[in-house]
Amino acid sequence: MTAAAIIELAAETVKPFGTLKGTVRWQRSDRPPSLELRVFWMTRGRGTEEVEVVTVVPGKLEPDGTAEFSIKLPGVPWSFSGQLISVSWAVELVDDQGVACGMESFVLSPDGEVRQLKEVNKPKSKKKAFGFKSK
């Protein structure tokens, strides 16, 4: 089962609690039992990388087709990028085998910009995490 999809977003940025709108076009070499449109955020960087699917739109679809979508998004987490970790958002079309056929990234932010976390060379607080004080 092979599939290919193109996801076109109405906008590359969405405000928290806003609506992600777009169109997905797909082609399959056979008739799939189903395809799913998934919206998710993911962490990247040092440590464990995580993925959180926030919306799944299932559907019985023809081998070739086009569909418009409109999905209400949560308010957090905002898109950000730092030296140790980043959070990014995407929407993907997944086939009945769980294989991504197409994916498109977008930014979730109140001003349309990915927040850039700056390095903290000298913390202003003498307190350490969990209330422990530094010597």
MDTraj code that builds the backbone (N, CA, C; nanometers):
import mdtraj as md
import numpy as np

residues = "MET THR ALA ALA ALA ILE ILE GLU LEU ALA ALA GLU THR VAL LYS PRO PHE GLY THR LEU LYS GLY THR VAL ARG TRP GLN ARG SER ASP ARG PRO PRO SER LEU GLU LEU ARG VAL PHE TRP MET THR ARG GLY ARG GLY THR GLU GLU VAL GLU VAL VAL THR VAL VAL PRO GLY LYS LEU GLU PRO ASP GLY THR ALA GLU PHE SER ILE LYS LEU PRO GLY VAL PRO TRP SER PHE SER GLY GLN LEU ILE SER VAL SER TRP ALA VAL GLU LEU VAL ASP ASP GLN GLY VAL ALA CYS GLY MET GLU SER PHE VAL LEU SER PRO ASP GLY GLU VAL ARG GLN LEU LYS GLU VAL ASN LYS PRO LYS SER LYS LYS LYS ALA PHE GLY PHE LYS SER LYS".split()
xyz = np.array([
    [0.0841, -0.1182, 0.0000],
    [0.0000, 0.0000, 0.0000],
    [0.0881, 0.1239, 0.0000],
    [0.0845, 0.1964, -0.1087],
    [0.1619, 0.3188, -0.1141],
    [0.0679, 0.4383, -0.1205],
    [0.1109, 0.5457, -0.0585],
    [0.0275, 0.6661, -0.0565],
    [0.1158, 0.7884, -0.0645],
    [0.0587, 0.8939, -0.1176],
    [0.1265, 1.0228, -0.1202],
    [0.0213, 1.1286, -0.0927],
    [0.0588, 1.2295, -0.0138],
    [-0.0365, 1.3355, 0.0199],
    [0.0329, 1.4704, 0.0199],
    [-0.0439, 1.5716, -0.0142],
    [0.0016, 1.7098, -0.0052],
    [-0.0952, 1.7818, 0.0868],
    [-0.0405, 1.8462, 0.1888],
    [-0.1220, 1.9231, 0.2823],
    [-0.0896, 2.0697, 0.2618],
    [-0.1929, 2.1477, 0.2328],
    [-0.1771, 2.2919, 0.2143],
    [-0.2530, 2.3619, 0.3253],
    [-0.1820, 2.4445, 0.4029],
    [-0.2445, 2.5179, 0.5119],
    [-0.2876, 2.6565, 0.4653],
    [-0.3996, 2.7035, 0.5200],
    [-0.4475, 2.8379, 0.4879],
    [-0.3507, 2.9433, 0.5414],
    [-0.2842, 2.9120, 0.6541],
    [-0.1849, 3.0019, 0.7148],
    [-0.0778, 2.9169, 0.7817],
    [0.0456, 2.9670, 0.7828],
    [0.1560, 2.8938, 0.8456],
    [0.1620, 2.9160, 0.9953],
    [0.0853, 3.0127, 1.0457],
    [0.0806, 3.0395, 1.1892],
    [-0.0649, 3.0419, 1.2351],
    [-0.0875, 2.9944, 1.3579],
    [-0.2206, 2.9930, 1.4177],
    [-0.2067, 3.0415, 1.5613],
    [-0.3016, 3.1248, 1.6054],
    [-0.3000, 3.1729, 1.7436],
    [-0.3520, 3.0638, 1.8372],
    [-0.3090, 3.0664, 1.9639],
    [-0.3627, 2.9709, 2.0611],
    [-0.5154, 2.9764, 2.0634],
    [-0.5782, 2.8616, 2.0723],
    [-0.7233, 2.8420, 2.0688],
    [-0.7827, 2.8788, 1.9325],
    [-0.6969, 2.8972, 1.8324],
    [-0.7429, 2.9302, 1.6977],
    [-0.7812, 2.8054, 1.6207],
    [-0.8080, 2.8244, 1.4919],
    [-0.8511, 2.7148, 1.4054],
    [-0.7503, 2.6946, 1.2930],
    [-0.7033, 2.5720, 1.2805],
    [-0.6128, 2.5331, 1.1717],
    [-0.6986, 2.4934, 1.0526],
    [-0.6798, 2.5618, 0.9401],
    [-0.7583, 2.5337, 0.8197],
    [-0.6650, 2.4967, 0.7058],
    [-0.7137, 2.4091, 0.6201],
    [-0.6334, 2.3716, 0.5055],
    [-0.7028, 2.2707, 0.4169],
    [-0.6256, 2.2210, 0.3219],
    [-0.6730, 2.1218, 0.2256],
    [-0.5709, 2.0097, 0.2183],
    [-0.6192, 1.8874, 0.2090],
    [-0.5303, 1.7729, 0.1906],
    [-0.5705, 1.7022, 0.0612],
    [-0.4677, 1.6679, -0.0183],
    [-0.4875, 1.5940, -0.1436],
    [-0.4053, 1.4656, -0.1327],
    [-0.4650, 1.3553, -0.1710],
    [-0.3948, 1.2288, -0.1584],
    [-0.4184, 1.1412, -0.2805],
    [-0.3256, 1.0465, -0.2981],
    [-0.3364, 0.9434, -0.4012],
    [-0.2892, 0.8138, -0.3392],
    [-0.3630, 0.7092, -0.3658],
    [-0.3261, 0.5759, -0.3182],
    [-0.3247, 0.4817, -0.4373],
    [-0.2390, 0.3819, -0.4331],
    [-0.2350, 0.2835, -0.5402],
    [-0.3465, 0.1800, -0.5249],
    [-0.4104, 0.1777, -0.4085],
    [-0.5225, 0.0872, -0.3850],
    [-0.6274, 0.1599, -0.3012],
    [-0.7385, 0.0971, -0.2768],
    [-0.8448, 0.1592, -0.1977],
    [-0.8168, 0.1333, -0.0501],
    [-0.7839, 0.2362, 0.0279],
    [-0.7531, 0.2158, 0.1690],
    [-0.8811, 0.2010, 0.2511],
    [-0.8764, 0.1222, 0.3577],
    [-0.9911, 0.1164, 0.4477],
    [-1.0144, 0.2526, 0.5141],
    [-0.9062, 0.3218, 0.5439],
    [-0.9219, 0.4522, 0.6090],
    [-0.7915, 0.5309, 0.6060],
    [-0.8050, 0.6601, 0.6202],
    [-0.6933, 0.7514, 0.6393],
    [-0.7303, 0.8415, 0.7564],
    [-0.6308, 0.8889, 0.8301],
    [-0.6555, 0.9796, 0.9431],
    [-0.5745, 1.1063, 0.9251],
    [-0.6336, 1.2178, 0.9623],
    [-0.5630, 1.3445, 0.9686],
    [-0.5332, 1.3678, 1.1160],
    [-0.4060, 1.3868, 1.1508],
    [-0.3653, 1.4047, 1.2907],
    [-0.2959, 1.5388, 1.3089],
    [-0.3300, 1.6077, 1.4174],
    [-0.2606, 1.7301, 1.4570],
    [-0.1845, 1.6961, 1.5843],
    [-0.0564, 1.7339, 1.5887],
    [0.0260, 1.6978, 1.7039],
    [0.1346, 1.8009, 1.7272],
    [0.1916, 1.7977, 1.8491],
    [0.3110, 1.8755, 1.8786],
    [0.4185, 1.7775, 1.9211],
    [0.5427, 1.8206, 1.9059],
    [0.6550, 1.7321, 1.9406],
    [0.7684, 1.8123, 2.0000],
    [0.8436, 1.7452, 2.0854],
    [0.9645, 1.8063, 2.1398],
    [1.0836, 1.7477, 2.0655],
    [1.1863, 1.8297, 2.0518],
    [1.3122, 1.7852, 1.9921],
    [1.4255, 1.8463, 2.0707],
    [1.5355, 1.7764, 2.0783],
    [1.6513, 1.8282, 2.1489],
    [1.7130, 1.7215, 2.2367],
    [1.7774, 1.7678, 2.3418],
    [1.8407, 1.6744, 2.4354],
    [1.7343, 1.6015, 2.5159],
    [1.7673, 1.4815, 2.5561],
    [1.6738, 1.4047, 2.6377],
    [1.5716, 1.3313, 2.5521],
    [1.4654, 1.2901, 2.6168],
    [1.3615, 1.2130, 2.5517],
    [1.2756, 1.3023, 2.4625],
    [1.2590, 1.2620, 2.3391],
    [1.1718, 1.3353, 2.2486],
    [1.0304, 1.2814, 2.2661],
    [0.9338, 1.3717, 2.2672],
    [0.7956, 1.3335, 2.2903],
    [0.7071, 1.3813, 2.1768],
    [0.5948, 1.3113, 2.1589],
    [0.4924, 1.3488, 2.0621],
    [0.3584, 1.3388, 2.1326],
    [0.2753, 1.4402, 2.1152],
    [0.1412, 1.4400, 2.1740],
    [0.0409, 1.4701, 2.0633],
    [-0.0409, 1.3708, 2.0284],
    [-0.1461, 1.3896, 1.9291],
    [-0.2628, 1.4577, 1.9995],
    [-0.3067, 1.5731, 1.9476],
    [-0.4146, 1.6477, 2.0127],
    [-0.5480, 1.6318, 1.9408],
    [-0.5464, 1.5973, 1.8120],
    [-0.6697, 1.5793, 1.7358],
    [-0.6496, 1.4718, 1.6301],
    [-0.7498, 1.3844, 1.6166],
    [-0.7511, 1.2840, 1.5106],
    [-0.8844, 1.2968, 1.4372],
    [-0.8761, 1.3119, 1.3043],
    [-0.9959, 1.3196, 1.2211],
    [-0.9954, 1.1956, 1.1322],
    [-1.0753, 1.0926, 1.1683],
    [-1.0786, 0.9703, 1.0869],
    [-1.1691, 0.9882, 0.9661],
    [-1.1492, 0.9030, 0.8664],
    [-1.2365, 0.9103, 0.7503],
    [-1.2228, 0.7906, 0.6597],
    [-1.3310, 0.7555, 0.5971],
    [-1.3309, 0.6554, 0.4897],
    [-1.3114, 0.7333, 0.3614],
    [-1.2029, 0.7081, 0.2934],
    [-1.1659, 0.7918, 0.1795],
    [-1.1461, 0.7089, 0.0536],
    [-1.1688, 0.7711, -0.0580],
    [-1.1442, 0.7095, -0.1882],
    [-0.9932, 0.7018, -0.2121],
    [-0.9495, 0.6185, -0.3082],
    [-0.8061, 0.6103, -0.3359],
    [-0.7434, 0.7443, -0.3732],
    [-0.8156, 0.8288, -0.4465],
    [-0.7671, 0.9616, -0.4808],
    [-0.8715, 1.0620, -0.4343],
    [-0.8244, 1.1725, -0.3777],
    [-0.9239, 1.2691, -0.3340],
    [-0.8658, 1.3965, -0.2775],
    [-0.9580, 1.4857, -0.2417],
    [-0.9251, 1.6137, -0.1815],
    [-1.0270, 1.6396, -0.0720],
    [-0.9807, 1.6939, 0.0386],
    [-1.0721, 1.7290, 0.1470],
    [-1.0214, 1.8545, 0.2164],
    [-1.1150, 1.9392, 0.2552],
    [-1.0808, 2.0563, 0.3349],
    [-1.0971, 2.0194, 0.4812],
    [-1.0181, 2.0842, 0.5672],
    [-1.0313, 2.0588, 0.7105],
    [-1.0270, 2.1899, 0.7873],
    [-1.0879, 2.1866, 0.9045],
    [-1.0916, 2.2997, 0.9968],
    [-1.0890, 2.2402, 1.1369],
    [-0.9779, 2.2616, 1.2083],
    [-0.9565, 2.1954, 1.3370],
    [-0.9268, 2.2989, 1.4442],
    [-1.0045, 2.2986, 1.5510],
    [-0.9830, 2.3878, 1.6653],
    [-0.8614, 2.3381, 1.7432],
    [-0.7697, 2.4319, 1.7745],
    [-0.6455, 2.3967, 1.8438],
    [-0.6512, 2.4359, 1.9908],
    [-0.5697, 2.3701, 2.0732],
    [-0.5597, 2.4100, 2.2138],
    [-0.4762, 2.5378, 2.2279],
    [-0.4639, 2.5863, 2.3486],
    [-0.3889, 2.7090, 2.3743],
    [-0.2407, 2.6890, 2.3979],
    [-0.2002, 2.5697, 2.4328],
    [-0.0605, 2.5410, 2.4643],
    [-0.0248, 2.4018, 2.4143],
    [0.1024, 2.3706, 2.4005],
    [0.2185, 2.4569, 2.4206],
    [0.2456, 2.5433, 2.2977],
    [0.2966, 2.6624, 2.3203],
    [0.3360, 2.7496, 2.2109],
    [0.4609, 2.6927, 2.1444],
    [0.4796, 2.7262, 2.0195],
    [0.6016, 2.6865, 1.9486],
    [0.7193, 2.7649, 2.0056],
    [0.8282, 2.6954, 2.0378],
    [0.9477, 2.7642, 2.0845],
    [1.0713, 2.6853, 2.0470],
    [1.1847, 2.7560, 2.0497],
    [1.3122, 2.6951, 2.0173],
    [1.4162, 2.7418, 2.1171],
    [1.4884, 2.6475, 2.1751],
    [1.5934, 2.6793, 2.2710],
    [1.7166, 2.5950, 2.2442],
    [1.8196, 2.6157, 2.3258],
    [1.9428, 2.5397, 2.3066],
    [1.9267, 2.3925, 2.3440],
    [1.8416, 2.3648, 2.4423],
    [1.8267, 2.2274, 2.4881],
    [1.7029, 2.1574, 2.4327],
    [1.5975, 2.2325, 2.4068],
    [1.4723, 2.1706, 2.3633],
    [1.3915, 2.2688, 2.2789],
    [1.3125, 2.2128, 2.1891],
    [1.2219, 2.2911, 2.1046],
    [1.0872, 2.2207, 2.1010],
    [0.9816, 2.2973, 2.0811],
    [0.8476, 2.2426, 2.0605],
    [0.7979, 2.2918, 1.9255],
    [0.7524, 2.1985, 1.8429],
    [0.6969, 2.2353, 1.7132],
    [0.5657, 2.1602, 1.6903],
    [0.4831, 2.2142, 1.5998],
    [0.3515, 2.1599, 1.5690],
    [0.3476, 2.1136, 1.4241],
    [0.2613, 2.0142, 1.3961],
    [0.2434, 1.9675, 1.2580],
    [0.1073, 1.9005, 1.2425],
    [0.0662, 1.8877, 1.1172],
    [-0.0524, 1.8105, 1.0808],
    [-0.0055, 1.7071, 0.9788],
    [-0.0570, 1.5833, 0.9905],
    [-0.0142, 1.4775, 0.8997],
    [-0.1325, 1.3914, 0.8588],
    [-0.1226, 1.3322, 0.7412],
    [-0.2184, 1.2332, 0.6952],
    [-0.1522, 1.0976, 0.7116],
    [-0.2219, 1.0062, 0.7804],
    [-0.1666, 0.8751, 0.8129],
    [-0.2563, 0.7674, 0.7528],
    [-0.1951, 0.6656, 0.6924],
    [-0.2747, 0.5581, 0.6327],
    [-0.3156, 0.4552, 0.7378],
    [-0.3880, 0.3535, 0.6932],
    [-0.4406, 0.2513, 0.7834],
    [-0.3312, 0.1657, 0.8477],
    [-0.2086, 0.1749, 0.7976],
    [-0.0951, 0.1029, 0.8570],
    [-0.0186, 0.1902, 0.9565],
    [-0.0626, 0.3161, 0.9751],
    [0.0055, 0.4083, 1.0658],
    [0.1231, 0.4810, 1.0023],
    [0.1344, 0.4722, 0.8691],
    [0.2445, 0.5360, 0.7977],
    [0.2016, 0.6759, 0.7529],
    [0.2862, 0.7744, 0.7831],
    [0.2568, 0.9122, 0.7426],
    [0.2702, 0.9250, 0.5916],
    [0.1650, 0.9762, 0.5275],
    [0.1638, 0.9954, 0.3822],
    [0.2063, 1.1362, 0.3450],
    [0.1862, 1.2300, 0.4367],
    [0.2222, 1.3693, 0.4133],
    [0.2165, 1.4450, 0.5444],
    [0.2994, 1.5484, 0.5567],
    [0.3043, 1.6249, 0.6808],
    [0.3375, 1.7701, 0.6490],
    [0.2806, 1.8616, 0.7284],
    [0.3087, 2.0042, 0.7136],
    [0.3198, 2.0659, 0.8524],
    [0.4264, 2.1416, 0.8748],
    [0.4473, 2.2076, 1.0040],
    [0.3787, 2.3437, 1.0062],
    [0.3463, 2.3887, 1.1276],
    [0.2913, 2.5225, 1.1470],
    [0.3350, 2.5741, 1.2834],
    [0.3159, 2.7025, 1.3071],
    [0.3555, 2.7667, 1.4318],
    [0.2311, 2.7989, 1.5132],
    [0.2296, 2.7619, 1.6402],
    [0.1234, 2.8004, 1.7336],
    [0.1812, 2.9067, 1.8260],
    [0.1338, 3.0303, 1.8093],
    [0.1906, 3.1420, 1.8835],
    [0.0956, 3.2611, 1.8760],
    [0.0889, 3.3423, 1.9832],
    [-0.0002, 3.4582, 1.9800],
    [0.0391, 3.5645, 1.8775],
    [0.1683, 3.5739, 1.8451],
    [0.2126, 3.6763, 1.7505],
    [0.2676, 3.6179, 1.6202],
    [0.2527, 3.4877, 1.6018],
    [0.2973, 3.4248, 1.4784],
    [0.4452, 3.3929, 1.4722],
    [0.5168, 3.4170, 1.5812],
    [0.6610, 3.3927, 1.5850],
    [0.6944, 3.2769, 1.6793],
    [0.7934, 3.1978, 1.6399],
    [0.8448, 3.0942, 1.7294],
    [0.9219, 3.1635, 1.8400],
    [0.8894, 3.1356, 1.9637],
    [0.9614, 3.1950, 2.0765],
    [1.1043, 3.1417, 2.0786],
    [1.2008, 3.2315, 2.0892],
    [1.3420, 3.1945, 2.0968],
    [1.3857, 3.2051, 2.2420],
    [1.4190, 3.0916, 2.3018],
    [1.4642, 3.0914, 2.4399],
    [1.6118, 3.1268, 2.4436],
    [1.6455, 3.2212, 2.5271],
    [1.7835, 3.2666, 2.5369],
    [1.8578, 3.1887, 2.6443],
    [1.9889, 3.1826, 2.6274],
    [2.0737, 3.1168, 2.7256],
    [2.0790, 3.2027, 2.8514],
    [2.0731, 3.1373, 2.9664],
    [2.0831, 3.2072, 3.0943],
    [2.2236, 3.1805, 3.1498],
    [2.3104, 3.2818, 3.1403],
    [2.4472, 3.2658, 3.1890],
    [2.4564, 3.2831, 3.3400],
    [2.3857, 3.3822, 3.3927],
    [2.3869, 3.4084, 3.5363],
    [2.2427, 3.4189, 3.5845],
    [2.1938, 3.3158, 3.6491],
    [2.0574, 3.3231, 3.6996],
    [2.0425, 3.4362, 3.8007],
    [1.9291, 3.5053, 3.7972],
    [1.9039, 3.6145, 3.8912],
    [1.8723, 3.5617, 4.0299],
    [1.8176, 3.4432, 4.0365],
    [1.7785, 3.3848, 4.1644],
    [1.8895, 3.2954, 4.2177],
    [1.9073, 3.2959, 4.3481],
    [2.0041, 3.2065, 4.4116],
    [1.9414, 3.0707, 4.4399],
    [1.8096, 3.0627, 4.4261],
    [1.7398, 2.9376, 4.4535],
    [1.7596, 2.8403, 4.3391],
    [1.7704, 2.7160, 4.3745],
    [1.7780, 2.6099, 4.2754],
    [1.6403, 2.5455, 4.2653],
    [1.6272, 2.4572, 4.1731],
    [1.5000, 2.3880, 4.1532],
    [1.4572, 2.3149, 4.2795],
    [1.3307, 2.3059, 4.2999],
    [1.2697, 2.2341, 4.4105],
    [1.3026, 2.2967, 4.5461],
    [1.3382, 2.4249, 4.5492],
    [1.3587, 2.4953, 4.6740],
    [1.4965, 2.4799, 4.7364],
    [1.5865, 2.4043, 4.6753],
    [1.7207, 2.3903, 4.7300],
    [1.8001, 2.5180, 4.6999],
    [1.8736, 2.5645, 4.7969],
    [1.9521, 2.6878, 4.7787],
    [2.0955, 2.6529, 4.7410],
    [2.1549, 2.7421, 4.6605],
    [2.2947, 2.7204, 4.6249],
    [2.3833, 2.7750, 4.7369],
    [2.5021, 2.7204, 4.7455],
    [2.5952, 2.7617, 4.8527],
    [2.6705, 2.8839, 4.8144],
])
top = md.Topology()
chain = top.add_chain()
for i, resn in enumerate(residues, 1):
    res = top.add_residue(resn, chain, resSeq=i)
    for name in ("N", "CA", "C"):
        top.add_atom(name, md.element.get_by_symbol(name[0]), res)
traj = md.Trajectory(xyz[None], top)
